[in-house]
Amino acid sequence: MTASFVASMTGFARARGSHGPWSYAWELKTVNAKGLDLRLRVPPNFDAVEIKARAAISARLARGSVFGNLTAKRAEEEGSARINRPALDRLLAALDDLPQLASLRPASLDGLLAIRGVVEIVEPEDDEAQRAGLEKNLLGALDETLDALLASRRAEGAALTAVLRERLTRIGALTAQADALPARQPEAVRQRLAQQVARLLESAEGLDPARLHQEAVLLAVKADIREELDRLAAHVASAQKLLAEGGPVGRRLDFLAQEFSRETNTLCAKSNDPALTEIGLELKIEVEQLREQVQNIE
């Protein structure tokens, strides 16, 4: 399924129709899910419609819990009466075997017909052509319902896309701010490293110079957030590209949101500057809001 839009996983739609003596209604509701979970209910004797409906829904939706329901009711029509001749014959034969008693009146026709099973009411049934027409109309109405459902999911998806773009823009701006902090400048880094080395010299008299050099290098590596900043910027670009491409991109956006969270946590853990820590905390808030919204994307 290719599309230039981003859709939400939540939506609702209903469509009604009629065909001959039948009236019917489709109702579809979708909510968030990791995959496509379809739960469909149809009336008895509509198994063929159910099979085709499942295929139609699965072809047009990629993710979400889908709750579908079809109601169909036939207009009340008078059935035709039919005498069950075998049952009536058996009853008459049984009466012939009974002894004739003066106290008993002969059996009357209306009395015999009133006995259960002698007269049957045959309900009207659809002929093959009428049934085929009904199924065609039902599937056509399902397509209309799916069109309305997708329209509602796209409308919400458009609103979510605007929110996600805003979050991504904010994450990008905070990443740039972190990279431009005075504490990130080479001279500031050298000065901070020199101070740390001086503290090591004071606390470790007689320390081997080679070992001291190794400790200084480790301090510099642990404090370097260049890799985290580069990854955050790359993730922002990737997420913006996915939103522009559209389609069912929810899973990939969810993965990127997890990566955003991982890089932000690492940045905060490495921070040794109050201004960088403050930016890191703001990043964590933006990333968490991004993750919450991404859960709604198909």
C-alpha positions in Angstrom: 0.0 0.0 0.0 1.6 3.3 -1.1 0.3 6.7 -0.1 1.5 10.3 0.3 -0.2 10.8 3.6 0.2 9.6 7.2 -2.8 8.0 8.8 -3.9 7.6 12.4 -4.9 4.2 13.7 -8.1 5.5 15.3 -11.3 6.0 13.3 -14.9 5.2 13.0 -17.4 4.9 10.1 -20.9 3.6 9.5 -22.9 3.0 6.3 -26.5 1.8 5.8 -28.3 0.4 2.8 -31.1 -1.9 1.6 -31.7 -4.5 -1.1 -35.1 -5.9 -1.8 -36.7 -6.9 1.5 -33.3 -6.6 3.3 -31.9 -3.6 5.2 -28.4 -3.6 6.5 -25.7 -1.6 8.2 -21.9 -1.8 8.4 -20.0 -0.3 11.4 -16.2 -0.1 11.6 -14.1 1.1 14.5 -10.3 1.1 14.8 -7.9 1.8 17.7 -4.2 1.5 18.2 -2.4 -1.9 17.9 1.1 -3.2 17.2 -0.2 -5.0 14.1 -3.5 -5.6 12.2 -6.0 -7.3 14.5 -9.4 -7.8 12.8 -12.5 -8.8 14.7 -15.6 -9.1 12.5 -19.1 -10.1 13.3 -21.8 -11.0 10.7 -25.3 -12.5 11.0 -25.8 -16.3 10.5 -25.8 -17.5 7.0 -23.5 -14.7 5.8 -20.2 -16.7 5.8 -19.4 -15.9 2.2 -19.7 -12.2 2.9 -17.5 -12.5 5.9 -14.7 -14.1 4.0 -14.7 -11.4 1.3 -15.1 -8.6 3.9 -12.0 -9.8 5.8 -10.0 -9.8 2.6 -11.2 -6.3 1.7 -10.5 -4.8 5.1 -7.0 -6.4 5.3 -6.1 -5.0 1.9 -6.8 -1.4 2.9 -5.6 -1.3 6.5 -2.0 -1.9 7.6 -2.2 -1.5 11.4 -4.8 -1.2 14.2 -7.4 -3.2 16.1 -10.4 -3.3 13.8 -13.9 -4.0 15.2 -16.3 -4.6 12.4 -20.0 -5.4 12.6 -22.7 -6.2 10.0 -26.3 -6.1 10.9 -28.9 -7.4 8.3 -32.6 -7.7 8.8 -35.3 -9.0 6.4 -38.6 -7.2 6.3 -41.4 -9.2 7.7 -43.4 -11.0 5.1 -46.2 -13.4 5.4 -45.1 -17.0 5.0 -47.1 -19.6 3.1 -49.0 -22.4 4.8 -48.2 -26.0 3.8 -49.9 -29.2 5.1 -47.4 -31.9 6.1 -49.2 -34.8 4.4 -47.1 -37.6 5.8 -47.8 -36.3 9.3 -51.5 -36.0 8.6 -51.6 -39.5 7.1 -49.9 -41.0 10.1 -52.4 -39.2 12.4 -55.4 -40.4 10.4 -54.0 -44.0 10.5 -53.6 -43.8 14.2 -57.2 -42.6 14.6 -58.5 -45.5 12.5 -56.9 -47.9 15.0 -58.7 -46.4 18.0 -62.0 -48.1 19.1 -65.1 -46.2 18.3 -66.6 -44.8 21.5 -70.0 -43.3 21.7 -68.7 -40.6 24.1 -66.2 -39.4 21.6 -67.0 -37.1 18.7 -65.4 -37.9 15.4 -62.2 -35.9 14.6 -62.8 -32.7 12.7 -60.5 -31.3 10.1 -59.8 -28.0 11.9 -58.9 -30.0 15.0 -56.5 -32.2 13.1 -54.9 -29.2 11.4 -54.4 -27.5 14.8 -52.1 -30.3 15.9 -48.5 -29.3 15.9 -46.5 -30.4 12.9 -49.5 -31.0 10.6 -49.5 -27.4 9.2 -46.2 -25.8 8.6 -45.5 -22.1 7.9 -42.9 -21.8 5.2 -40.9 -18.5 5.6 -40.0 -16.7 2.3 -36.5 -17.4 1.0 -34.2 -15.5 -1.4 -33.7 -17.0 -4.7 -30.1 -17.3 -6.0 -30.2 -14.1 -8.0 -31.6 -12.1 -5.2 -29.0 -13.5 -2.8 -26.2 -12.6 -5.2 -27.5 -9.1 -5.5 -27.7 -8.7 -1.7 -24.1 -9.9 -1.3 -22.9 -7.5 -4.0 -24.6 -4.6 -2.3 -23.2 -5.6 1.1 -19.7 -5.6 -0.2 -20.3 -2.3 -2.0 -21.5 -0.8 1.3 -18.4 -2.1 3.0 -16.2 -0.3 0.5 -18.1 2.9 1.3 -17.6 2.3 5.0 -13.9 1.7 4.5 -13.6 5.0 2.4 -15.2 6.9 5.3 -13.0 5.2 7.8 -9.8 5.9 5.9 -10.9 9.5 5.5 -11.3 9.9 9.3 -7.9 8.2 9.9 -6.2 10.5 7.3 -7.7 13.6 8.9 -6.4 12.7 12.3 -3.2 11.6 10.7 -2.8 15.1 9.2 -3.2 16.6 12.6 -0.7 14.2 14.2 1.8 14.9 11.4 1.7 18.6 12.2 2.3 17.8 15.9 5.2 15.4 15.1 6.8 17.9 12.8 6.7 20.5 15.5 8.3 18.1 18.0 11.0 17.1 15.5 11.8 20.8 14.8 12.1 21.4 18.5 14.4 18.4 18.9 16.6 19.6 16.1 16.8 23.1 17.5 17.7 21.8 21.0 20.4 19.6 19.4 21.9 22.6 17.6 21.8 24.6 20.9 23.7 21.8 22.6 26.3 21.7 19.9 26.7 25.5 20.1 27.2 25.8 23.8 30.3 27.6 24.9 31.3 24.5 27.0 31.4 22.6 23.7 34.1 24.8 22.2 37.6 23.3 21.9 39.2 25.9 24.2 36.6 25.2 26.9 37.1 21.5 26.6 40.9 21.8 26.9 40.5 24.0 29.9 38.1 21.6 31.6 40.3 18.6 30.8 43.4 20.5 32.2 41.4 21.1 35.5 40.5 17.4 35.7 44.1 16.4 35.1 45.3 18.8 37.8 42.9 17.3 40.3 44.2 13.9 39.4 47.8 15.0 40.0 46.8 16.4 43.4 45.0 13.3 44.5 47.4 10.7 43.1 51.0 11.7 44.0 53.5 9.7 42.1 51.0 8.5 39.5 52.7 7.0 36.4 52.6 9.7 33.6 51.5 7.1 31.0 48.6 6.0 33.3 47.8 9.7 33.8 47.6 10.2 30.1 45.3 7.2 29.7 43.0 8.6 32.4 42.9 12.0 30.7 42.0 10.4 27.4 39.2 8.4 29.1 37.8 11.6 30.7 37.8 13.3 27.3 36.1 10.4 25.6 33.4 10.0 28.3 32.6 13.8 28.1 32.4 13.9 24.3 28.8 14.0 23.0 29.7 14.5 19.3 28.4 11.1 18.4 25.1 11.6 20.3 24.5 15.0 18.7 25.2 13.7 15.2 22.8 10.8 15.7 20.1 13.0 17.0 20.4 15.2 14.0 20.3 12.2 11.7 17.3 10.8 13.4 15.5 14.1 13.0 16.2 14.1 9.2 15.1 10.4 8.9 11.8 11.1 10.8 11.0 14.1 8.7 11.6 12.1 5.5 9.3 9.3 6.7 6.5 11.9 7.4 7.0 13.3 3.9 6.9 9.9 2.2 3.7 8.9 4.1 2.1 5.5 4.1 2.2 3.0 7.0 5.3 4.4 8.7 4.3 4.0 12.3 6.6 1.1 13.1 9.7 2.9 11.7 8.8 6.1 13.5 8.4 4.1 16.7 11.9 2.7 16.3 13.3 6.2 15.7 11.5 7.5 18.8 13.3 4.8 20.8 16.6 5.8 19.3 15.9 9.5 20.2 15.3 8.4 23.8 18.5 6.4 23.9 20.7 9.1 22.6 19.1 11.8 24.8 19.6 9.6 27.9 23.3 9.1 27.0 23.8 12.8 26.4 22.4 13.6 29.8 24.6 11.0 31.4 27.7 12.4 29.8 26.8 16.0 30.6 29.2 17.9 32.9 27.9 21.3 32.2 24.7 22.8 33.8 23.5 24.4 30.5 23.9 21.1 28.6 22.1 19.2 31.3 19.2 21.7 31.1 19.0 21.2 27.3 19.2 17.4 27.8 16.2 17.5 30.1 14.2 19.6 27.6 15.2 17.1 24.9 13.8 14.2 27.1 10.5 16.0 27.4 10.2 16.6 23.7 11.2 13.0 22.9 8.7 11.6 25.3 5.9 13.6 23.7 7.1 12.4 20.3 6.9 8.8 21.4 3.4 9.2 22.7 2.1 10.7 19.5 3.9 8.1 17.3 2.0 5.3 19.0 -1.1 6.6 17.1 0.4 6.4 13.6 -0.5 3.5 11.3 
